[in-house]
Amino acid sequence: MARLIPSAYQPPLPRERLIRAEPPAEDRIDLDVVFVGGGPAGLAGAIELARLVKKDNEQGGGLGEVGIGVFEKAAALGEHSLSGAVVNPRAFRELFPELKDSDFPFRRAVEREAVYLLTSGRAIHLPTPPTMRNHGHYVASLCEIVRWLGTRAEELGVNIFPGFPVDSLLVDGDRVAGVRTAPSGLDRDGNPMANFSPPTDVAARATVLAEGTRGALSQAWLEWQRVPSPNPQIFALGVKEIWETKRALDRVIHTLGWPLPTDAFGGSFMYPLEPNVVALGLVVGLDYGSASLDVHELLQRMKLHPLFRPYLEGGEMVEWGAKTIPEGGYYALPERRYGNGVVLTGDAAGFVDVPSLKGIHYAMQSGMYAARAIFSALKAGDTSAAQLAAYDRAVNGSFISEDLYRTRNMRLAFHDGFYVGGIKAGLMTLTGGAFPGKRINVPKDADVAKTTDHAATFVPDNKLTFSKVDGVFKSGNATRDTIPSHLVVGKDVPTEVAAMYARMCPAAVYELADGKLRVNAPNCVDCKATDVLGPRWTPREAGSGPKYQRM
C-alpha cells in the first residue's frame, strides 16, 4: 500500500481574491456594522447590538441610528444551516431573558439518552460520559433556530440580506473597511449572461465574520494578519439524514466504534424531532488514515445495524445534508480573534466543544460578546483593534473559554487511535483536564498521511441506503449546471489523489473518470470537506447549494 500526503496536492488559499486592498466603490451601501453569515453567531450578535443601540437611544445616549446588516449566502435564512442539534439553552436565556424555554424554537426536551459502543452486529450499552449528558438541553433543528432568530432581528430593525454571499474583504492598510458580495449570472467560463448582477460593495465601521465552519474570509484574514494558534485547527465531516418513520424513538442516542476503523475518530447520533421523525448522522474526523474512507458510505452501512434498522424500516428518508465541524478545541483557537475593524465569532473562530458535542450556544454567546465590544467601540468613535480587543477579553473570561480549556486535550488524544484515545480521554475526565498536563501536538489534517488501500464496493438498496447523488437531491440543491466552478483544484492531480477526493466528498462533486479527476461543481453542498484536504472552496453566486429545511 502506498501513502500520500494530501497537502502535497492542495493548492494555496486564493488570498488575493478574498482580501482586496481596494476602497469600497462610490455606489456602495454604507452601514455601520456588517455581519458576514446569517447563522446563530451572526444573528445573535445583530440582535444584541440592535438592542444595545435602542436602549442607548431611549436613555438619551446620543449614539443615534446605527445601520446593521446581516449578509447570508443562502437564498433564505436557514437553508445552509446544519447541526446535530441538541442545544444548551444558556445563550438563548441570556439573549431573551423575557422569554421562557417553551418560547424558543426547540422541538422537545431531552428526557432519556443512551450511549452505545457498536460492533458490526451488537450495541453495547455504556455509562453516559459526563461531557455527553444532556439533561436540561433540547432537541432542535438549526434551520428553524436560524429562521426564528432572523425574525427577531428584523423586528429590531436589522437589515437581513439573504442571497448575498460575501466574496471578499475590502481593506485599507491592515483595517477591514467593508465587504464585496459575489456576482451572479456568470456562465461556466465566467462571462456575464443576460441576468448578470454585478457585485455590491458595502462599507462598514466594523465587520463581524460569522461565516460558520471553515470560513474562507476568516482563513484569509488569519493568514494575512499572520495570527497563529498553538495547534492547527482540525475538522470532522458530518453527514446527516432526516427520516419519517413508522416507529417512535424516545431518547437521544450516541454511538462510538463501528463502522469506523480504529484509526478514525468519530461517532453517530440519532434523536427524535417528532414522534414519527428522527434525525441521524455520522461524524468522522478528517485526520483518518485511509484514503478510501467514505463518510457517506459508512453512514449508509451503519443504518443496516440492528440498533438503527428497526426504526428506519418502512420509513422514508426526506432530507440529507453534510457539513464540516471544527474540532481542534482550545489549543486551535486563534491567538486573537479581533483586528482593526473586524472580529471572528462562532465556528469561524473554532468555538466548538467536541466532547460535549456542542457549539450553537458558544456561537450565539460569541456573537453577543462581539456586539457588546462593537457597541462600546461605536460609542467611543473608534473601531480599532485596541477597542475591539474587549471582545477577546470577554470570550477569554467566559464559560466558552472555560469549557474548551477543561476538555482541551480530549479530542487530540484520539490522534493515536480509538482505544488509546479512549483511555486518555477517561483520565482527562477524571482529572478535570489536568492529565496529561501539557498540550498534545497534532498536525493539520492535510498533513496526515493516508494509505491508498483498496475500497470495497457498496451498492445502495434505495430503501434504507442511498447514493451520494440521491443525497444531493434530498438536500434540495438546485444549483444551475452552467455556474462557474467555485473550487480551486491543484494541477496534475494523480489518480490515487483523485480517488481520495471522490471518496471523501459526500456529494459526488469529484469523480475519477478514465484515470482523471472530473469536477461536478454544481453538486456541492458547501460542506467544506475538500477545502480541508484538497481543492479549495470559494464563495459562489447567491442561492447556490442546499436548501435545508429541518437540518
Stockholm file with secondary structure:
# STOCKHOLM 1.0

chainA/1-551         MARLIPSAYQPPLPRERLIRAEPPAEDRIDLDVVFVGGGPAGLAGAIELARLVKKDNEQGGGLGEVGIGVFEKAAALGEHSLSGAVVNPRAFRELFPELKDSDFPFRRAVEREAVYLLTSGRAIHLPTPPTMRNHGHYVASLCEIVRWLGTRAEELGVNIFPGFPVDSLLVDGDRVAGVRTAPSGLDRDGNPMANFSPPTDVAARATVLAEGTRGALSQAWLEWQRVPSPNPQIFALGVKEIWETKRALDRVIHTLGWPLPTDAFGGSFMYPLEPNVVALGLVVGLDYGSASLDVHELLQRMKLHPLFRPYLEGGEMVEWGAKTIPEGGYYALPERRYGNGVVLTGDAAGFVDVPSLKGIHYAMQSGMYAARAIFSALKAGDTSAAQLAAYDRAVNGSFISEDLYRTRNMRLAFHDGFYVGGIKAGLMTLTGGAFPGKRINVPKDADVAKTTDHAATFVPDNKLTFSKVDGVFKSGNATRDTIPSHLVVGKDVPTEVAAMYARMCPAAVYELADGKLRVNAPNCVDCKATDVLGPRWTPREAGSGPKYQRM
#=GR chainA/1-551 SS CCEECGGGGCCCCCHHHHEECCCCCTTCEECSEEEECCSHHHHHHHHHHHHHHHHHHHTTCCCCCCCEEEEESSSSTTTTCCCCCEECTHHHHHHCTTSCGGGSSCCEECCCEEEEEECSSCEEEECCCGGGCCTTCEECCHHHHHHHHHHHHHHTTCEEEETCCEEEEEEETTEEEEEEECCEEECTTSCEEEEEECCCEEECSEEEECCCTTCHHHHHHHHHTTCCCSSCCCEEEEEEEEEECSSCCCSEEEEEETTSCTTSCEEEEEEEEETTEEEEEEEEETTCSBTTCCHHHHHHHHTTSTTTHHHHTTCEEEEEEEEEEECCGGGGSCSCSEETTEEECHHHHTCCBTTTTBCHHHHHHHHHHHHHHHHHHHHHTCCSHHHHHHHHHHHHTSHHHHHHHHTTTHHHHGGGCHHHHHHHHHHHHHTTTCTTSSCCCCCCGGGSCEECCCCCCCCCCSSSCCCHHHHHHHTTCCCCTTCCCCEECCSSCCHHHHHHHHHHCTTSCEEEETTEEEECGGGCCSCCHHHHHSSEECCCCTTCSCCCSCC
#=GC SS_cons         CCEECGGGGCCCCCHHHHEECCCCCTTCEECSEEEECCSHHHHHHHHHHHHHHHHHHHTTCCCCCCCEEEEESSSSTTTTCCCCCEECTHHHHHHCTTSCGGGSSCCEECCCEEEEEECSSCEEEECCCGGGCCTTCEECCHHHHHHHHHHHHHHTTCEEEETCCEEEEEEETTEEEEEEECCEEECTTSCEEEEEECCCEEECSEEEECCCTTCHHHHHHHHHTTCCCSSCCCEEEEEEEEEECSSCCCSEEEEEETTSCTTSCEEEEEEEEETTEEEEEEEEETTCSBTTCCHHHHHHHHTTSTTTHHHHTTCEEEEEEEEEEECCGGGGSCSCSEETTEEECHHHHTCCBTTTTBCHHHHHHHHHHHHHHHHHHHHHTCCSHHHHHHHHHHHHTSHHHHHHHHTTTHHHHGGGCHHHHHHHHHHHHHTTTCTTSSCCCCCCGGGSCEECCCCCCCCCCSSSCCCHHHHHHHTTCCCCTTCCCCEECCSSCCHHHHHHHHHHCTTSCEEEETTEEEECGGGCCSCCHHHHHSSEECCCCTTCSCCCSCC
//
